């Protein structure tokens, strides 16, 4: 039994494809049960973020047999009608384990060296542990990946000045408005990404913050911690007459902001410019709003240009990180071999 990876990321597919394959946290245990019933995996961790959807599996099948069946599973599970070959990557050992380590270290991220992905990877692994979806193979691989990420963080400069997708979104807002002071901001969603975004906004001078979330208690808790204002999810439209920036990151299965609703709101705003930054996958904002006057919409893929500006200053550290990772992968796989 070996560890394999199948998935798609910001490197291989645009957000309009990635969002079709996103897994809600609640559906992951059932998806893994289906994989087990089909004989495709004995252990599994599913990672689903704004920039990637990846299945890490310990499979009893040879990779060349497992991959076509896994691809079929993904396509049918998400009812995806179009060819997907060009978007998916499929990795067997040792490349699969090396990929896991690179993801944990932020080397495969849109923002090279960012640390947010490590927290997301730990969350995906903990979910699998809670539901008894992992065993000896993946437990050892993931625990070693977390150890390698810590080693890389402390022995290289790859994460020096590191930023997250959330802070890139805030920098975009600052570039458009010159300063965030005096431009009210609404945060739609009160999860981890929203919290990071809110903190980054405040660090850049945002002086009025409104938080809304489907669970009002979460919005109130975040607003209280940040000194902002919480409003009910059914009240956010009323605030659009006053805000200049909205950053959305929810787990809603469909659009939270639709063109027809926003078109009416823009009239109330007297068509004052509105910046929308959608860092959710699936997307929260209907891309058709781009057709409205004075509405400027950016999704997570649009942030790539800003992220690339930070790439060069970290590129020199990548070789050091990859050398460490290759050494750790060889060590992990060697532990499985029986002594001569």
GIHU-V289375 format. One record per backbone hydrogen bond with DSSP energy under -1.0 kcal/mol. CO is the residue of the C=O (numbers start at 1). NH is the residue of the N-H. If there is no record, write none. Layout:
# GIHU-V289375
CO:NH + CO:NH
This chain:
# GIHU-V289375
2:59 + 4:57 + 5:91 + 6:55 + 7:89 + 8:53 + 9:12 + 9:13 + 14:17 + 14:18 + 15:19 + 17:20 + 18:21 + 24:27 + 25:28 + 27:31 + 28:32 + 29:33 + 30:34 + 31:35 + 32:36 + 33:37 + 34:38 + 35:40 + 36:39 + 43:58 + 45:56 + 47:54 + 51:10 + 52:49 + 53:8 + 54:47 + 55:6 + 56:45 + 57:4 + 58:42 + 58:43 + 59:2 + 62:65 + 62:66 + 63:67 + 66:70 + 67:71 + 68:72 + 69:73 + 70:74 + 71:75 + 72:76 + 73:77 + 74:78 + 75:80 + 84:87 + 84:88 + 89:7 + 91:5 + 92:96 + 94:98 + 95:99 + 96:100 + 97:101 + 98:102 + 99:103 + 100:104 + 101:105 + 102:107 + 103:106 + 106:113 + 111:114 + 115:119 + 116:120 + 117:121 + 118:122 + 119:123 + 120:124 + 121:125 + 122:126 + 123:127 + 124:128 + 125:129 + 126:130 + 127:131 + 128:133 + 129:132 + 133:44 + 135:139 + 136:140 + 137:141 + 138:142 + 139:143 + 140:144 + 141:145 + 142:146 + 143:147 + 144:148 + 145:149 + 146:150 + 147:151 + 148:152 + 149:153 + 150:154 + 151:155 + 152:156 + 157:160 + 159:162 + 164:168 + 165:169 + 166:170 + 167:171 + 168:172 + 169:173 + 170:174 + 171:175 + 172:176 + 173:177 + 174:178 + 177:179 + 180:183 + 184:244 + 184:245 + 185:210 + 186:247 + 187:212 + 188:249 + 191:195 + 192:196 + 193:197 + 194:198 + 195:199 + 196:200 + 197:201 + 198:202 + 199:203 + 200:204 + 201:206 + 202:205 + 208:185 + 209:229 + 210:187 + 211:231 + 212:189 + 215:219 + 216:220 + 217:221 + 218:222 + 219:223 + 220:224 + 221:225 + 222:226 + 223:227 + 223:228 + 229:211 + 232:235 + 235:238 + 237:240 + 239:242 + 239:243 + 244:275 + 245:186 + 246:277 + 247:188 + 248:279 + 257:286 + 258:262 + 259:263 + 260:264 + 261:265 + 262:266 + 263:267 + 264:268 + 265:269 + 266:271 + 267:270 + 274:296 + 275:246 + 276:298 + 277:248 + 284:256 + 284:257 + 286:289 + 287:290 + 288:291 + 289:292 + 292:295 + 294:274 + 296:276 + 298:278 + 301:304 + 303:307 + 304:308 + 306:309 + 307:310 + 308:311 + 311:314 + 311:315 + 314:317 + 315:318 + 317:321 + 318:322 + 319:323 + 320:324 + 321:325 + 322:326 + 323:327 + 324:328 + 325:329 + 326:330 + 327:331 + 328:332 + 329:333 + 330:334 + 331:335 + 333:336
